Structure formats: C-alpha cells, structure tokens
C-alpha cells in the first residue's frame, strides 16, 4: 500500500464522527493508500490491518467510509477481522508467551478504545480476538485436511 502523510480525503467527516482522532496517532486506509498524518510507525502488523480495510472497501472507499462512520455494528464487523489479522502477524513474531499476551492486550485495548465508540471492554475485545482466531485456525485445519 502507498503511505501518505496527509490526512485522508474524508478527514473532516472522520473528525465529526470521532473527535478523539484529532489527538493524533491514528492511521487510515482509504483505497490503496494508508493515510498517516501523525507519522505513526507503520509496522508489518499495522500494514496488514490496513490492507484488510482496503480489501473491505473494494472499489468504493467513500461508500465504505460513510457506512463505517455511521454504523457501529458495521464498524465492529470491519474492525474485528482487521485487528485479528494484526494479532495473527504480531503473535507469529512475538518471541515468547508473555510478549504474546502483552501484544494481545495492546490490540484488544485498541479494539475496545473509546475512539470506536463501542461498549466493549478490553477483556471482551480480547475474547473476541481469541474466538475469531480459533475459528480462523479451525478453518485452516479444515482446508489442510481437505487436501
């Protein structure tokens, strides 16, 4: 994906929906571009997270963002697979169990962040990620056994 240090095209709409974004530290996928106005370090895990959003947007990022900003249920449906992809990459690279647990907590903390305006606790977000991971791993096992 291309990385731009400008705000995304719909930045004012994002700020209207999520005023906390103005504090910085947030990146945005819009089409094939990661908009990174705060110059956040885009790790492999964050890049994967944003690639998921780019794929979700298909050919119409404007319509995706309009729905994302106005529909909390849709937003959670979009964020869960993106955070899961981020977690799976992070999990692979964490050298030990303690660091994996810390990483899961950090990612769950982002998913339950007030910025998204959910009513999820960090613990609930971690459980969602772990459940989604189990389903993803079962799907991979099923595909492997089908070969």
Backbone as CSV, one residue per row, in Angstrom:
resi,resn,N_x,N_y,N_z,CA_x,CA_y,CA_z,C_x,C_y,C_z
1,UNK,0.842,-1.184,0.000,0.000,0.000,0.000,0.886,1.245,0.000
2,UNK,0.367,2.297,-0.552,1.041,3.589,-0.574,0.835,4.239,0.792
3,UNK,1.861,4.902,1.289,1.718,5.635,2.557,1.826,7.127,2.268
4,UNK,0.817,7.872,2.715,0.793,9.326,2.575,0.767,9.938,3.974
5,UNK,1.468,11.027,4.155,1.465,11.698,5.453,0.440,12.828,5.519
6,UNK,-0.447,12.837,4.562,-1.556,13.800,4.586,-2.762,13.153,5.270
7,UNK,-3.738,13.930,5.669,-4.996,13.347,6.164,-5.758,12.709,5.000
8,UNK,-6.622,11.732,5.291,-7.415,11.111,4.221,-8.412,12.108,3.630
9,UNK,-8.941,11.806,2.448,-9.874,12.723,1.778,-11.110,13.065,2.616
10,UNK,-11.520,12.150,3.475,-12.739,12.366,4.269,-12.414,12.717,5.725
11,UNK,-11.291,13.338,5.955,-10.812,13.598,7.321,-11.812,14.404,8.152
12,UNK,-12.451,15.384,7.568,-13.415,16.195,8.331,-14.599,15.345,8.788
13,UNK,-15.068,14.443,7.941,-16.159,13.544,8.341,-15.699,12.612,9.457
14,UNK,-14.459,12.130,9.369,-13.912,11.272,10.427,-13.849,12.036,11.736
15,UNK,-13.352,13.273,11.695,-13.278,14.099,12.909,-14.658,14.370,13.497
16,UNK,-15.642,14.561,12.635,-17.015,14.797,13.128,-17.540,13.576,13.872
17,UNK,-17.240,12.384,13.347,-17.715,11.144,13.975,-16.856,10.750,15.176
18,UNK,-15.562,11.012,15.096,-14.613,10.588,16.132,-13.697,11.748,16.506
19,UNK,-14.173,12.669,17.324,-13.356,13.838,17.677,-12.000,13.477,18.296
20,UNK,-11.892,12.321,18.946,-10.631,11.923,19.583,-9.513,11.716,18.567
21,UNK,-9.858,11.529,17.303,-8.854,11.350,16.253,-7.951,12.584,16.166
22,UNK,-8.481,13.746,16.530,-7.694,14.981,16.430,-6.458,14.962,17.326
23,UNK,-6.434,14.070,18.302,-5.267,13.967,19.196,-4.084,13.303,18.501
24,UNK,-4.324,12.668,17.344,-3.245,12.066,16.573,-3.035,10.606,16.912
25,UNK,-2.067,10.017,16.226,-1.719,8.623,16.457,-2.592,7.623,15.739
26,UNK,-3.412,8.079,14.796,-4.332,7.194,14.082,-3.955,7.191,12.602
27,UNK,-4.025,6.000,11.996,-3.815,5.885,10.554,-5.116,5.417,9.912
28,UNK,-5.242,5.653,8.618,-6.495,5.403,7.918,-6.227,4.758,6.563
29,UNK,-6.962,3.710,6.250,-6.919,3.151,4.901,-8.039,3.791,4.093
30,UNK,-7.684,4.266,2.941,-8.668,4.808,2.002,-8.215,4.353,0.627
31,UNK,-8.915,3.342,0.097,-8.483,2.742,-1.161,-7.159,2.023,-0.963
32,UNK,-6.203,2.289,-1.827,-4.905,1.613,-1.736,-3.862,2.432,-0.970
33,UNK,-4.320,3.420,-0.207,-3.410,4.325,0.497,-3.638,4.267,1.999
34,UNK,-2.534,4.237,2.731,-2.578,4.416,4.186,-2.264,5.893,4.432
35,UNK,-3.228,6.591,4.990,-3.023,7.992,5.346,-2.523,8.034,6.781
36,UNK,-1.382,8.662,6.957,-0.661,8.640,8.232,-0.216,10.060,8.599
37,UNK,-1.181,10.946,8.899,-0.814,12.341,9.170,0.019,12.523,10.443
38,UNK,-0.020,11.574,11.353,0.745,11.678,12.608,2.124,11.027,12.512
39,UNK,2.451,10.500,11.338,3.744,9.837,11.132,3.954,8.665,12.094
40,UNK,2.906,7.888,12.303,2.974,6.681,13.123,3.878,5.682,12.410
41,UNK,4.668,4.926,13.176,5.487,3.870,12.564,4.531,2.774,12.083
42,UNK,4.513,2.530,10.789,3.623,1.526,10.211,4.375,0.195,10.190
43,UNK,4.093,-0.626,11.198,4.703,-1.945,11.307,4.046,-2.894,10.310
44,UNK,4.619,-4.081,10.175,4.014,-5.096,9.319,2.587,-5.399,9.781
45,UNK,2.391,-5.485,11.101,1.066,-5.798,11.646,0.063,-4.693,11.332
46,UNK,0.464,-3.421,11.460,-0.445,-2.320,11.130,-0.726,-2.273,9.634
47,UNK,0.284,-2.563,8.843,0.091,-2.600,7.405,-0.945,-3.656,7.027
48,UNK,-0.840,-4.836,7.635,-1.819,-5.908,7.376,-3.216,-5.461,7.796
49,UNK,-3.315,-4.829,8.961,-4.598,-4.314,9.456,-5.226,-3.398,8.399
50,UNK,-4.440,-2.470,7.891,-4.970,-1.513,6.915,-5.237,-2.172,5.562
51,UNK,-4.469,-3.194,5.210,-4.748,-3.936,3.971,-6.112,-4.603,4.046
52,UNK,-6.462,-5.120,5.217,-7.790,-5.721,5.388,-8.855,-4.666,5.097
53,UNK,-8.690,-3.468,5.661,-9.673,-2.405,5.404,-9.711,-2.025,3.919
54,UNK,-8.557,-1.979,3.293,-8.515,-1.647,1.872,-9.303,-2.679,1.056
55,UNK,-9.129,-3.950,1.384,-9.873,-5.009,0.685,-11.363,-4.908,0.974
56,UNK,-11.723,-4.590,2.210,-13.133,-4.448,2.565,-13.793,-3.333,1.755
57,UNK,-13.025,-2.298,1.461,-13.566,-1.143,0.749,-13.849,-1.429,-0.716
58,UNK,-13.225,-2.474,-1.239,-13.430,-2.801,-2.645,-13.113,-1.599,-3.516
59,UNK,-13.939,-1.329,-4.471,-13.715,-0.198,-5.373,-14.400,1.076,-4.933
60,UNK,-15.014,1.073,-3.740,-15.773,2.253,-3.327,-15.456,2.642,-1.878
61,UNK,-14.245,3.163,-1.635,-13.895,3.525,-0.264,-14.803,4.600,0.326
62,UNK,-15.308,5.493,-0.503,-16.183,6.553,0.009,-17.458,5.961,0.635
63,UNK,-18.090,5.017,-0.060,-19.307,4.385,0.473,-18.985,3.574,1.724
64,UNK,-17.855,2.861,1.719,-17.446,2.080,2.889,-17.271,3.007,4.087
65,UNK,-16.544,4.106,3.895,-16.320,5.036,4.999,-17.627,5.658,5.489
66,UNK,-18.522,5.989,4.580,-19.809,6.561,5.007,-20.536,5.596,5.937
67,UNK,-20.556,4.341,5.561,-21.219,3.336,6.407,-20.441,3.116,7.706
68,UNK,-19.127,3.044,7.613,-18.251,2.835,8.768,-18.463,3.933,9.819
69,UNK,-18.553,5.169,9.366,-18.696,6.289,10.296,-20.066,6.334,10.958
70,UNK,-21.085,5.848,10.269,-22.435,5.976,10.792,-23.029,4.737,11.437
71,UNK,-22.380,3.591,11.314,-22.981,2.331,11.749,-22.006,1.559,12.634
72,UNK,-22.217,1.612,13.951,-21.297,0.978,14.908,-21.221,-0.530,14.725
73,UNK,-22.316,-1.151,14.356,-22.318,-2.600,14.135,-21.436,-2.959,12.938
74,UNK,-21.594,-2.209,11.856,-20.754,-2.413,10.675,-19.289,-2.160,11.024
75,UNK,-19.047,-1.102,11.785,-17.679,-0.750,12.178,-17.017,-1.909,12.911
76,UNK,-17.729,-2.526,13.839,-17.169,-3.666,14.572,-16.938,-4.846,13.622
77,UNK,-17.866,-5.066,12.679,-17.693,-6.138,11.686,-16.448,-5.906,10.841
78,UNK,-16.095,-4.658,10.612,-14.917,-4.326,9.810,-13.631,-4.361,10.651
79,UNK,-13.741,-3.929,11.889,-12.545,-3.851,12.736,-12.107,-5.215,13.269
80,UNK,-13.031,-6.094,13.543,-12.640,-7.389,14.109,-11.682,-8.153,13.186
81,UNK,-11.989,-8.336,11.889,-11.023,-9.051,11.051,-9.708,-8.284,10.868
82,UNK,-9.762,-6.966,10.866,-8.527,-6.182,10.717,-7.646,-6.338,11.958
83,UNK,-8.257,-6.261,13.138,-7.493,-6.458,14.371,-7.027,-7.906,14.502
84,UNK,-7.838,-8.840,14.036,-7.426,-10.247,14.058,-6.197,-10.458,13.172
85,UNK,-6.206,-9.894,11.984,-5.042,-10.019,11.097,-3.811,-9.401,11.754
86,UNK,-3.996,-8.263,12.382,-2.899,-7.607,13.102,-2.379,-8.525,14.219
87,UNK,-3.300,-9.140,14.965,-2.933,-10.034,16.055,-2.188,-11.262,15.535
88,UNK,-2.662,-11.853,14.451,-2.017,-13.061,13.926,-0.575,-12.786,13.486
89,UNK,-0.340,-11.631,12.875,1.030,-11.269,12.488,1.871,-11.022,13.730
90,UNK,1.321,-10.295,14.680,2.054,-9.980,15.913,2.353,-11.247,16.694
91,UNK,1.376,-12.133,16.759,1.523,-13.393,17.506,2.675,-14.230,16.949
92,UNK,2.798,-14.249,15.623,3.858,-15.023,14.980,5.246,-14.489,15.315
93,UNK,5.347,-13.185,15.484,6.662,-12.574,15.660,7.042,-12.376,17.127
94,UNK,6.094,-12.530,18.037,6.407,-12.369,19.470,7.206,-13.589,19.935
95,UNK,8.366,-13.360,20.544,9.266,-14.474,20.851,8.854,-15.366,22.020
96,UNK,7.927,-14.912,22.858,7.536,-15.765,23.982,6.095,-15.476,24.385
97,UNK,5.590,-16.337,25.259,4.183,-16.257,25.657,3.846,-14.928,26.347
98,UNK,4.734,-14.463,27.195,4.471,-13.204,27.906,4.316,-12.039,26.927
99,UNK,5.171,-11.988,25.925,5.067,-10.908,24.934,3.833,-11.078,24.056
100,UNK,3.455,-12.325,23.772,2.213,-12.547,23.006,1.007,-12.073,23.809
101,UNK,0.961,-12.369,25.097,-0.164,-11.920,25.939,-0.209,-10.390,26.003
102,UNK,0.968,-9.781,26.137,1.020,-8.316,26.169,0.528,-7.726,24.849
103,UNK,0.932,-8.345,23.738,0.501,-7.870,22.423,-1.005,-8.027,22.246
104,UNK,-1.542,-9.165,22.700,-2.990,-9.368,22.627,-3.707,-8.284,23.434
105,UNK,-3.181,-7.984,24.608,-3.776,-6.934,25.430,-3.735,-5.576,24.754
106,UNK,-2.624,-5.273,24.095,-2.493,-4.000,23.402,-3.488,-3.902,22.247
107,UNK,-3.599,-4.969,21.459,-4.517,-4.959,20.313,-5.964,-4.942,20.799
108,UNK,-6.262,-5.703,21.847,-7.615,-5.675,22.422,-7.922,-4.286,22.971
109,UNK,-6.927,-3.641,23.533,-7.108,-2.278,24.032,-7.460,-1.313,22.914
110,UNK,-6.835,-1.494,21.755,-7.165,-0.636,20.605,-8.585,-0.919,20.119
111,UNK,-8.954,-2.213,20.072,-10.293,-2.578,19.600,-11.378,-2.054,20.546
112,UNK,-11.069,-1.994,21.826,-12.060,-1.515,22.802,-11.904,-0.029,23.107
113,UNK,-11.035,0.637,22.378,-10.755,2.054,22.603,-12.011,2.912,22.440
114,UNK,-12.114,3.952,23.234,-13.259,4.864,23.086,-13.337,5.518,21.706
115,UNK,-12.244,5.500,20.973,-12.255,6.113,19.643,-13.307,5.468,18.740
116,UNK,-13.539,4.156,18.908,-14.519,3.456,18.074,-15.951,3.617,18.582
117,UNK,-16.082,4.082,19.803,-17.389,4.313,20.432,-18.208,3.032,20.555
118,UNK,-17.522,1.943,20.936,-18.193,0.695,21.264,-18.421,0.664,22.771
119,UNK,-19.123,-0.360,23.189,-19.271,-0.592,24.622,-18.484,-1.833,25.029
120,UNK,-17.457,-2.158,24.277,-16.613,-3.320,24.565,-15.596,-2.985,25.651
121,UNK,-15.388,-3.925,26.550,-14.270,-3.797,27.473,-13.046,-4.419,26.812
122,UNK,-11.893,-4.145,27.368,-10.662,-4.729,26.845,-10.725,-6.255,26.932
123,UNK,-11.271,-6.752,28.023,-11.387,-8.206,28.193,-12.314,-8.815,27.136
124,UNK,-13.449,-8.159,26.884,-14.370,-8.647,25.852,-13.707,-8.620,24.474
125,UNK,-12.936,-7.571,24.198,-12.244,-7.475,22.917,-11.219,-8.600,22.777
126,UNK,-10.486,-8.892,23.851,-9.500,-9.986,23.814,-10.203,-11.317,23.551
127,UNK,-11.342,-11.530,24.202,-12.095,-12.776,23.977,-12.596,-12.867,22.537
128,UNK,-13.051,-11.752,21.992,-13.480,-11.742,20.585,-12.321,-12.121,19.665
129,UNK,-11.155,-11.539,19.911,-9.985,-11.849,19.088,-9.589,-13.314,19.224
130,UNK,-9.596,-13.831,20.455,-9.235,-15.236,20.669,-10.251,-16.166,20.011
131,UNK,-11.535,-15.829,20.097,-12.577,-16.651,19.452,-12.426,-16.618,17.942
132,UNK,-12.200,-15.430,17.400,-12.032,-15.300,15.958,-10.777,-16.037,15.500
133,UNK,-9.734,-15.990,16.318,-8.502,-16.718,15.988,-8.772,-18.219,15.946
134,UNK,-9.523,-18.719,16.917,-9.836,-20.152,16.954,-10.627,-20.560,15.715
135,UNK,-11.597,-19.743,15.317,-12.387,-20.037,14.123,-11.483,-20.021,12.894
136,UNK,-10.591,-19.025,12.806,-9.669,-18.938,11.667,-8.754,-20.153,11.631
137,UNK,-8.244,-20.554,12.781,-7.346,-21.717,12.834,-8.100,-22.998,12.476
138,UNK,-9.344,-23.138,12.931,-10.146,-24.304,12.569,-10.373,-24.341,11.060
139,UNK,-10.635,-23.179,10.467,-10.833,-23.104,9.022,-9.586,-23.517,8.265
140,UNK,-8.433,-23.120,8.755,-7.173,-23.515,8.118,-6.971,-25.021,8.243
141,UNK,-7.275,-25.578,9.422,-7.143,-27.030,9.621,-8.086,-27.788,8.689
142,UNK,-9.306,-27.288,8.541,-10.273,-27.943,7.656,-9.750,-27.932,6.220
143,UNK,-9.217,-26.784,5.792,-8.672,-26.685,4.432,-7.471,-27.624,4.267
144,UNK,-6.600,-27.671,5.283,-5.427,-28.549,5.209,-5.853,-30.018,5.116
145,UNK,-6.891,-30.402,5.880,-7.349,-31.800,5.875,-8.060,-32.160,4.580
146,UNK,-8.587,-31.154,3.888,-9.320,-31.405,2.641,-8.370,-31.692,1.474
147,UNK,-7.102,-31.358,1.629,-6.130,-31.556,0.538,-5.788,-33.002,0.341
